[in-house]
């Protein structure tokens, strides 16, 4: 039973992260928007990687979100093509 609850919890967490990532997908014209988009994508990737490897989804999301936000904030508008 504990395994079923863990799987359900992981599915719900990943679904919420995916929904947030889709909401941020269109952002990216300012440094703040790129940081937010990077955080969303990074969190989704980090959580997905953690879920696939049996790690902590929350920890994976936090680490991925931090890396994604830093990467997004470090990019210039000229570094990426949004068109």
N, C-alpha and C positions, 0 to 999 in steps of 0.2 A: 504494500500500500504506500509506503514511503517513497518508493521509486516512482509510482504513478503521480504522486503529488509533485515530486521534483521535476518530472517531465512536463507536467501541466504548467508549473511555475516558469520553467524555461521557455516554453512555447508562448506564454502570455508576455513574458519580458521581451522576447525577440520580436513579437508582433508589435508591441508598443514602440520599440526602438525603430522598427521598420517604418511605422506610421510617422514618427517624428522625422525620420530621415527624408521621407518623401515630401514632407511639408517644407523642409529646408532645401530641397533640390534646386529650386529656382533662384536661390539667393547667391549673391557673390559679386556685386559691383563695388562695394566698399570693403575696407579692411575688416570691419566688424562683421559684415555679412559673410565674408570669406571664412573668418574665424568660426562663426556659428555653423556654417555649412560643413566646414572641416570637422568640427566637433561632432556634429550629427552623424556624418559618414564614418568617422573614426570610432565613435561609440558603437555603431552598428557592426562594423567589422570586428572590433575588439570583443563584443559580446558574442558574435557568431563564432569567432575563433575559440573563445573560451567554452562555448557550448559544445562545439565539435570535439574538443580535446578533454572535456570533462572538468574544466576549471571553473572558477567562480565567474559567473556571467556579470555580476555587478562590478567586480574588480576589472574584468576585461573591458567593460564599457567605459569605466572611469579612465583607465590607461589609454585606451584607443581614443576617447574623446579629448583627452589632454594633448595627445600627439597630433590629432587632427586639427584641433584649434590652433596649436602653435604653428603647424604647417600652413594653415589657411591665413593666419595673421602675417606670416613671413613672406607670403607671395605678393607680388605687385599685380596690378591690373594687366600689365603687358605680359606677365608670365603665363597667363592662362587666357584661353579664348572662350568667351561666354556666348559668342554669336553662332 
